Amino acid sequence: MPPPLDPHDVYAADRPGRLSPRVRGDRPLVYVPNFAGNTVSVIDPGTHRVLRTVPVGRGPQHVVPSWDLRTLWVNNNAGNSLTPIDARTGIFGKPVRVDDPYNLYFTPDGRYAIVMAETRRQIVFRDPHTMAVRKVLPVGCDGVNHADFSPDGRYFIVTCEFSGDLLKIDTARQRILARMHLPGEHPMPQDIKISPDGRIWYVADMETSGVWLLDGDAFTTPTFLPTGAGAHGLYVSRDSRYLYVTNRGEGSISVLSFATRRVVHTWRIPGRASPDMGGVSADGRVLWLSGRYQREVYAISTSDGHLVARIRVGSQPHGLCVWPQPGRYSLGHTGILR
C-alpha cells in the first residue's frame, strides 16, 4: 500500500477539496443504485435534482469507484454483472459479466478487484479491468459483504452479515488468517471502518444497534458502543475527527468522536427515514445517504446535522456514490479513498 501522507492518519489524503489530478475534471454527480427498481438515479448535487434514471442490471447494490479512479462500477447483484460508468463524463457503458457481485473492493496495490459474492459464500479475486477470475476464496460464513484494510494493506477484515462473523484475510496470500463470531445473541455486522490512527476497527451491528470496537492486529474480543437502532453505514469526516454512523432502524445519524470513542451528537432526520449507505461530499460539508425504505436520498449538513434536501428516487436505494472524492486511490465500496 502506498504509505499514508501522515503516518498517524490513514485518511490524510482525503481532506476537503484535495482532489487527485485524475478526477479534477470529473463532473460532480451523485449516483444512486435503486435495488428494487433495477436503475441508477443520477443527481446534480448543486441543484438537488435527478438528472436522469438509467436502467442497469437486476438488483444494483452499490456504486464503487475503481482503484485508478477512472471507472465507477454498478454492482448488479441479482443480474450477475457490473455496469461501468465513465467517472469523468457520467456515461454508462456495457455491462461486464460477473457472478454474484454484492460488493466490490480493490487491493491496495491495484492488482486485484475483490468481489464479495454473498450468495456464493466466496471472496473472488479478479483482474481489476477485465474482471477475469484469478482466485476464488471460500469463506464458510453467510452474508460476506463489507471490508476495510489495515494501514499497511497487509490484511483486511470482512463482515459476514447473516452468520455474525468477522474474517481477517491475508491480502497478498489471499487466505483466511482468523475468524471471530461477534458476541451477543444475534449479531448482524454491516459496514466496517478503521480509525485514522489505524488502531481500532469500527463494525456497525444492525441487530445489536451500535458499533463494535476491535483491535484488528490482535483480533481479540471487541467492546461495544451503542449508537441507535439498526446501525448500518460508517463514514469518516473530511477532517478525520468523526465517524458518522447511520442508524437505519430509527432514522438518525450518530456522530462518534475518534478521540474520545464516544457519541457526541445524534442527528435525527425529520419524519419517517431509513438512512442507509452513502458518502461525504468532496468539500466535507454534506453527508449524502440513501433512504432505503422511503424511495429517497438525504443531503445532511455536517456542520449541525440539519436536513438540506430530501430527493425522490427509485425503489430501495442502497449504496450511493458521491463523485468525485478526495484521495489518491480507491479501495472500493462507495468510496474508501486513501
CORKA-V393557 format. One record per pair of residues at least 24 apart in sequence whose ideal C-beta (glycine too) atoms are under 6 Angstrom apart, sorted by the first residue. I is the first residue (numbers start at 1). GAP is how many residues later the second one is. D is the distance in Angstrom with one decimal. If there is no record, write none. Layout:
BEGIN
i:gap:d
I:GAP:D
I:GAP:D
END
This chain:
BEGIN
i:gap:d
1:107:3.5
1:151:5.8
1:152:3.0
8:189:5.6
9:187:4.4
9:231:5.3
10:141:5.2
10:186:6.0
10:188:5.6
10:328:5.8
11:185:5.4
11:225:5.6
11:229:4.7
13:314:5.0
13:315:5.1
13:325:5.8
14:312:4.7
14:313:5.1
14:323:5.7
16:222:4.7
16:267:4.9
16:268:4.3
17:266:5.7
18:308:4.2
19:305:5.7
19:307:5.7
20:308:5.8
22:47:5.1
23:46:5.3
23:301:3.9
26:61:5.3
26:62:4.9
26:298:4.4
27:63:5.4
29:61:5.4
29:294:5.9
30:258:5.6
30:292:5.3
31:32:4.4
31:290:4.8
32:265:5.7
32:281:5.1
32:285:4.9
32:288:4.4
33:27:3.6
33:30:5.6
33:41:6.0
33:285:5.4
34:280:2.9
34:281:5.5
34:283:5.3
35:24:5.7
35:281:4.1
35:283:4.9
36:279:3.9
36:280:4.0
37:277:3.5
37:278:4.2
39:275:5.1
40:34:5.9
41:272:4.1
41:273:5.7
48:261:4.1
48:263:5.6
54:38:5.3
56:27:4.5
57:24:4.4
57:38:5.7
61:41:5.6
61:257:5.4
61:258:5.7
62:41:5.6
62:257:3.1
62:272:5.8
63:258:3.8
64:40:4.3
64:268:5.3
65:265:4.1
65:270:5.7
67:39:3.9
67:43:4.0
67:61:5.8
67:262:5.4
67:263:5.4
69:261:6.0
73:31:5.7
75:26:4.5
75:29:5.6
77:24:6.0
77:25:5.0
96:35:5.2
98:33:5.2
102:43:5.4
103:42:5.3
104:228:5.3
105:42:5.4
105:226:5.9
105:227:3.3
106:225:5.7
106:226:5.0
107:64:5.8
108:41:5.9
108:45:3.4
116:28:5.3
116:29:5.1
118:25:5.7
118:26:5.7
118:27:5.4
125:49:5.7
135:39:5.3
137:37:5.8
141:24:4.5
146:45:5.0
146:46:5.3
148:44:5.0
148:45:5.6
148:46:5.1
149:182:5.7
151:47:3.6
157:44:5.9
157:59:5.8
159:30:3.8
159:33:5.4
161:27:5.8
168:51:5.4
178:41:5.0
184:24:5.1
190:42:4.9
191:42:5.0
191:43:4.4
193:41:4.2
195:63:5.5
196:44:4.2
196:62:5.9
202:32:5.9
204:27:4.4
204:28:5.6
204:30:5.5
205:26:5.9
206:24:5.0
206:25:5.9
206:26:5.5
227:27:3.9
228:24:5.0
228:26:5.7
232:44:5.9
233:44:4.7
235:45:5.6
238:46:3.1
244:43:5.7
246:29:4.1
246:43:6.0
248:26:5.1
248:27:5.9
248:28:5.6
267:38:2.9
269:29:5.9
269:38:5.9
277:41:5.8
277:42:4.2
277:57:5.7
278:42:5.0
279:43:4.2
279:55:5.1
279:56:4.8
281:41:5.8
282:43:5.8
282:44:5.9
288:34:5.1
290:27:3.8
290:28:5.8
290:30:4.9
292:24:6.0
END
